[in-house]
Amino acid sequence: MATTKTTDQTRSIVSAQTVTTTTTFTSLTRGIYVGTAGDLSVTFNDDTTVTLADAANGYHPLQVKAIQGTLTTASDVIALF
């Protein structure tokens, strides 16, 4: 699982984690980037799991605590913090 960190003017730290398996994060995401469209299964802070059918590639402003890799068919998924 790769992690990168950069600095920008609107946020002090932005980090990204590439998701390949079911991943539970230590903090909520600020968003999710999908590189290749497909189903995206996420778990919200209240433990509700939802599968977004055929999530388009691009940025999704979702605050989630986990991405269910076994239920996700989208690829090149990156969690943004």
C-alpha positions in Angstrom: 0.0 0.0 0.0 1.7 3.2 -1.2 1.4 6.5 0.7 2.4 9.9 -0.6 2.3 13.3 1.0 2.3 16.7 -0.5 1.7 20.2 0.7 -0.8 22.7 -0.9 -2.2 26.0 0.0 -5.7 24.9 1.0 -4.7 21.9 3.2 -1.6 21.6 5.3 -1.1 17.9 4.5 -2.8 15.7 1.8 -1.9 12.1 1.8 -3.1 9.4 -0.5 -3.4 5.6 -0.1 -3.8 3.3 -3.0 -6.4 0.7 -2.1 -6.0 -2.9 -3.4 -7.7 -4.9 -0.6 -10.2 -4.2 2.1 -8.7 -1.3 3.9 -9.9 0.4 7.2 -8.4 3.8 7.8 -7.4 5.5 11.1 -9.3 8.6 10.1 -12.1 9.5 7.7 -11.2 10.2 4.1 -11.7 13.6 2.5 -12.5 11.9 -0.8 -11.9 9.0 -3.0 -10.4 9.0 -6.5 -11.4 6.2 -8.9 -9.0 5.7 -11.8 -11.1 3.1 -13.7 -14.9 3.0 -13.3 -16.6 0.1 -11.5 -18.4 -0.8 -8.3 -17.1 1.0 -5.3 -18.0 -0.5 -1.9 -17.4 1.8 1.1 -18.2 1.8 4.8 -19.2 5.1 6.5 -18.5 6.2 10.0 -21.8 4.7 11.3 -20.8 1.3 10.0 -23.2 1.4 7.0 -21.7 -0.3 4.0 -22.9 0.9 0.6 -21.9 -0.3 -2.9 -21.9 2.5 -5.5 -22.7 0.7 -8.7 -20.6 1.7 -11.7 -18.8 4.6 -9.9 -17.4 6.8 -12.6 -13.7 7.5 -12.8 -12.7 10.8 -11.1 -13.0 12.4 -7.6 -15.8 11.4 -5.2 -16.2 13.6 -2.1 -16.9 10.8 0.3 -16.0 10.6 4.0 -15.6 6.9 4.7 -13.7 4.8 7.2 -13.2 1.8 5.0 -13.2 0.6 1.4 -14.3 -3.0 0.9 -11.8 -4.3 -1.6 -13.5 -7.7 -2.1 -16.7 -6.0 -3.2 -15.1 -3.3 -5.3 -14.6 -3.8 -9.0 -13.3 -0.2 -9.7 -9.5 -0.1 -10.0 -6.8 2.4 -9.3 -8.7 3.5 -6.2 -7.0 6.1 -4.1 -8.2 7.3 -0.7 -7.5 11.0 0.0 -7.0 12.5 3.4 
